Amino acid sequence: MAKDPKNPVPGDLQIDCTSIASLLVDLPPGAMTGMRREREGLDAVLTEVASQQKAHGARAGILDSDVQSLKSLTDQIAQIRKYKEPARKLLELIVESEAALDHQRHQQISNIATSVDQRSKMVGNADLSSLYRATRAYRSATGKKAARTRQKAKPAEPVTPAAP
């Protein structure tokens, strides 16, 4: 891991995007629909426009400022792309860490509910089941839903005619 937030690599936990803050935009939902994106052949176009500008740009009606703008946009895209993979990896780490912690939490809840079930069977602890009703119901909800799903998916048993 590079450990330089301004030049992050995938796996870094600190990413400093302040150098591209002026380039970042937050589009409204659906705004990217219809936007044209980079496709194969772009490198050839950029090379061609840059190499032909001095000799043929004026005759083709291409202003030097247009070529400079194209180069500037390309440079800005490169600056943004430098952060994509590290940010994607950081998001992956965050999502997977959340899932692992959530799994551990559910396991702990299951263990607590199992303990309540076992101890409620002991003399003098009959009220434990009602005291931990929500915990026990939460633990069992997934299993009950799975059982209902299996029951719905179960093929109907053929009806046999009654014997005469």
Phi, psi and chi 1 to 4 in degrees:
 res  aa     phi    psi   chi1   chi2   chi3   chi4
   1 MET       -  135.1  -68.5 -173.4 -152.2      -
   2 ALA   -72.2  -35.2      -      -      -      -
   3 LYS    65.0   20.8  -53.7  -71.7 -171.9 -143.4
   4 ASP  -112.3  102.0  179.2    4.0      -      -
   5 PRO   -57.5  -24.3  -21.3   31.2      -      -
   6 LYS   -83.9  -16.3  -66.3 -171.6 -177.1  -67.6
   7 ASN  -133.8   67.0  -66.1  -58.9      -      -
   8 PRO   -73.8  156.3   30.6  -35.8      -      -
   9 VAL  -124.4  157.8  -64.1      -      -      -
  10 PRO   -54.7  130.6  -29.0   36.8      -      -
  11 GLY   107.4  -17.8      -      -      -      -
  12 ASP   -68.4  144.9  -77.7   -5.3      -      -
  13 LEU   -98.4   -7.6  -60.9  179.8      -      -
  14 GLN  -122.9  126.5  -67.0 -177.8   -1.6      -
  15 ILE  -131.2  119.1  -60.3  173.9      -      -
  16 ASP  -106.1  104.8 -178.7   -3.2      -      -
  17 CYS   -98.1   15.4  -64.8      -      -      -
  18 THR   -61.9  -27.2   54.8      -      -      -
  19 SER   -69.1  -18.7   65.1      -      -      -
  20 ILE  -114.3   12.8   59.9  168.3      -      -
  21 ALA   -54.2  -39.1      -      -      -      -
  22 SER   -71.3  -15.4   64.0      -      -      -
  23 LEU   -92.7  -19.0  -56.3  176.7      -      -
  24 LEU   -77.1  135.7  -60.1  177.2      -      -
  25 VAL  -129.7  149.2  -65.1      -      -      -
  26 ASP  -115.0   97.8 -173.1    9.1      -      -
  27 LEU   -78.0  149.6  -60.9  173.8      -      -
  28 PRO   -69.9  158.5   20.3  -27.1      -      -
  29 PRO   -53.4  133.2  -24.0   32.6      -      -
  30 GLY    86.1   -7.0      -      -      -      -
  31 ALA   -68.3  -22.2      -      -      -      -
  32 MET   -80.8  -12.3  -72.4 -179.5   53.8      -
  33 THR   -62.7  126.9  -58.1      -      -      -
  34 GLY    89.2   -7.9      -      -      -      -
  35 MET   -71.1  136.9  -77.2 -170.9  174.7      -
  36 ARG   -80.8  141.6  -68.0 -178.4  -79.2  178.3
  37 ARG  -123.3  161.4  -58.3  -64.5  -52.2  -97.7
  38 GLU   -56.1  139.9 -178.9  178.4  -48.9      -
  39 ARG  -141.7  177.4   58.8 -177.5 -165.5  -85.8
  40 GLU   -55.8  138.1 -170.5  175.5  -32.4      -
  41 GLY   102.1   -6.6      -      -      -      -
  42 LEU   -61.7  -42.1  177.4   67.3      -      -
  43 ASP   -58.9  -40.7  -70.3  -21.7      -      -
  44 ALA   -64.4  -39.0      -      -      -      -
  45 VAL   -64.9  -47.5  170.0      -      -      -
  46 LEU   -61.2  -42.2  -64.5  174.0      -      -
  47 THR   -64.5  -44.7  -58.4      -      -      -
  48 GLU   -63.1  -48.2  179.4  178.7   83.3      -
  49 VAL   -61.1  -45.1  169.2      -      -      -
  50 ALA   -65.3  -42.1      -      -      -      -
  51 SER   -75.8  -27.7   65.2      -      -      -
  52 GLN   -89.2  -14.4  -62.4  -62.1  -23.0      -
  53 GLN   -59.2  -46.9 -177.8   59.5   21.3      -
  54 LYS   -63.8  -45.1 -171.7  171.4 -174.4  173.7
  55 ALA   -83.8  -35.7      -      -      -      -
  56 HIS  -129.0   -1.3  -54.1  -72.5      -      -
  57 GLY   -60.1  -46.6      -      -      -      -
  58 ALA   -63.3  -41.8      -      -      -      -
  59 ARG   -65.2  -31.2 -169.9  164.4   55.4  112.2
  60 ALA   -85.4   -4.8      -      -      -      -
  61 GLY    81.0   21.0      -      -      -      -
  62 ILE  -100.4  119.7  -58.1  168.4      -      -
  63 LEU   -77.1  148.9  -58.2  174.9      -      -
  64 ASP   -58.8  -35.5  -73.2  -19.1      -      -
  65 SER   -64.5  -32.2   61.7      -      -      -
  66 ASP   -66.6  -41.6  -69.4  -21.8      -      -
  67 VAL   -67.5  -40.7  176.0      -      -      -
  68 GLN   -64.5  -40.0  -79.6  -53.3  108.9      -
  69 SER   -63.5  -41.9  175.5      -      -      -
  70 LEU   -61.0  -43.5 -174.0   60.8      -      -
  71 LYS   -66.1  -40.4 -178.4  177.4  179.6  -14.9
  72 SER   -63.6  -43.6  176.3      -      -      -
  73 LEU   -62.0  -41.1  -69.9  167.9      -      -
  74 THR   -63.6  -42.0  -58.9      -      -      -
  75 ASP   -64.7  -40.5  -67.8  -16.3      -      -
  76 GLN   -65.1  -39.9  -69.9  171.3   -4.5      -
  77 ILE   -63.0  -40.8  -70.0  168.5      -      -
  78 ALA   -63.0  -38.8      -      -      -      -
  79 GLN   -62.7  -43.2  -71.6  174.6  -11.9      -
  80 ILE   -67.1  -42.6  -71.9  174.9      -      -
  81 ARG   -63.6  -24.7  -73.9 -176.9  177.5  163.1
  82 LYS   -59.3  -26.7  174.9  174.0   89.7  169.4
  83 TYR   -97.4  -12.7  -66.2   93.3      -      -
  84 LYS   -61.0  -55.4  -85.8  177.9   69.3  174.1
  85 GLU   -64.6  -45.9  -79.7  -51.7  -50.1      -
  86 PRO   -59.6  -40.1  -27.0   35.8      -      -
  87 ALA   -67.8  -40.2      -      -      -      -
  88 ARG   -61.9  -43.6 -171.9  176.0  -72.9  132.1
  89 LYS   -67.0  -40.3 -177.9   62.0  177.8  179.7
  90 LEU   -62.8  -42.8 -179.0   56.0      -      -
  91 LEU   -62.3  -41.0  178.7   58.9      -      -
  92 GLU   -59.8  -45.0  177.0 -172.8  -37.4      -
  93 LEU   -61.0  -42.0  -69.8  171.1      -      -
  94 ILE   -65.7  -46.9  -70.1  168.9      -      -
  95 VAL   -63.7  -45.3  167.7      -      -      -
  96 GLU   -69.2  -35.1  -69.9  175.0   -0.7      -
  97 SER   -66.6  -42.3  -62.0      -      -      -
  98 GLU   -59.8  -45.0  177.1 -171.0   24.8      -
  99 ALA   -62.7  -42.9      -      -      -      -
 100 ALA   -64.7  -43.3      -      -      -      -
 101 LEU   -66.9  -39.5  -68.4  170.3      -      -
 102 ASP   -63.3  -40.7 -162.5   22.6      -      -
 103 HIS   -61.7  -45.1  176.7   73.7      -      -
 104 GLN   -61.2  -40.3  -71.8  176.5   -7.9      -
 105 ARG   -62.8  -43.7  179.6  173.8   59.2  179.4
 106 HIS   -65.4  -36.8  -80.2   83.2      -      -
 107 GLN   -63.1  -41.5 -169.7   63.7   42.9      -
 108 GLN   -63.8  -42.5 -167.2   68.8   38.8      -
 109 ILE   -60.9  -43.5  -70.5  168.6      -      -
 110 SER   -61.1  -42.9 -179.0      -      -      -
 111 ASN   -62.5  -42.2  -67.7  -16.6      -      -
 112 ILE   -63.5  -45.5  -70.2  168.8      -      -
 113 ALA   -63.4  -39.2      -      -      -      -
 114 THR   -64.4  -42.0  -60.3      -      -      -
 115 SER   -61.5  -43.9  178.1      -      -      -
 116 VAL   -61.0  -45.6  169.0      -      -      -
 117 ASP   -57.5  -46.3  -74.5  -15.2      -      -
 118 GLN   -67.4  -44.4  -70.2  172.9  -12.0      -
 119 ARG   -75.3  -23.7  -68.6 -174.9 -177.9 -104.0
 120 SER   -70.2  -16.9   68.3      -      -      -
 121 LYS   -81.5  -12.9  -65.0  174.0 -173.9  172.8
 122 MET   -80.0  152.7  -59.8  170.9   92.1      -
 123 VAL   -60.0  132.7  176.5      -      -      -
 124 GLY    87.4   -1.6      -      -      -      -
 125 ASN  -118.4   20.8  -70.2  -25.3      -      -
 126 ALA   -61.1  -27.5      -      -      -      -
 127 ASP   -78.5  -10.0   64.0  -28.8      -      -
 128 LEU   -59.9  -38.7  -75.5  177.4      -      -
 129 SER   -57.7  -42.9  -68.3      -      -      -
 130 SER   -75.2  -30.6   62.1      -      -      -
 131 LEU   -69.8  -28.2  -66.5  172.9      -      -
 132 TYR  -115.3   35.0  -72.0   90.7      -      -
 133 ARG   -59.9  -46.6 -179.7  174.3  -73.7  125.1
 134 ALA   -65.0  -40.1      -      -      -      -
 135 THR   -63.4  -45.1  -56.5      -      -      -
 136 ARG   -68.0  -39.2  -66.6  170.3   58.7 -110.2
 137 ALA   -66.8  -40.7      -      -      -      -
 138 TYR   -61.7  -45.2 -175.1   85.3      -      -
 139 ARG   -61.8  -37.9 -179.7 -115.3   -7.8 -125.2
 140 SER   -88.5  -10.6  -58.0      -      -      -
 141 ALA   -58.9  -43.7      -      -      -      -
 142 THR   -64.1  -43.8  -54.6      -      -      -
 143 GLY   -64.7  -40.3      -      -      -      -
 144 LYS   -65.7  -40.6  -72.1  178.9 -179.7  178.4
 145 LYS   -64.2  -42.4 -177.6  178.2  178.7 -168.3
 146 ALA   -61.8  -40.9      -      -      -      -
 147 ALA   -63.8  -42.1      -      -      -      -
 148 ARG   -63.3  -40.8  -75.3 -167.5  -54.6  -90.0
 149 THR   -63.6  -44.6  -57.9      -      -      -
 150 ARG   -61.5  -39.1  -77.9 -167.6  -57.7  -87.4
 151 GLN   -65.2  -41.2 -172.1   63.9   29.9      -
 152 LYS   -67.2  -36.5  -73.7  179.0 -174.3  176.8
 153 ALA   -80.2  -14.7      -      -      -      -
 154 LYS   -66.0  129.6 -173.0  177.2  178.0 -177.9
 155 PRO   -66.2  143.9   17.2  -22.9      -      -
 156 ALA   -66.4  139.9      -      -      -      -
 157 GLU   -75.2  137.5  -66.7 -178.2   22.5      -
 158 PRO   -64.5  141.1   18.3  -24.0      -      -
 159 VAL   -85.9  124.5  177.9      -      -      -
 160 THR   -96.2  135.5   56.4      -      -      -
 161 PRO   -64.8  148.2   10.8  -13.3      -      -
 162 ALA   -69.6  144.0      -      -      -      -
 163 ALA   -72.7  140.3      -      -      -      -
 164 PRO   -72.6      -   14.0  -14.3      -      -
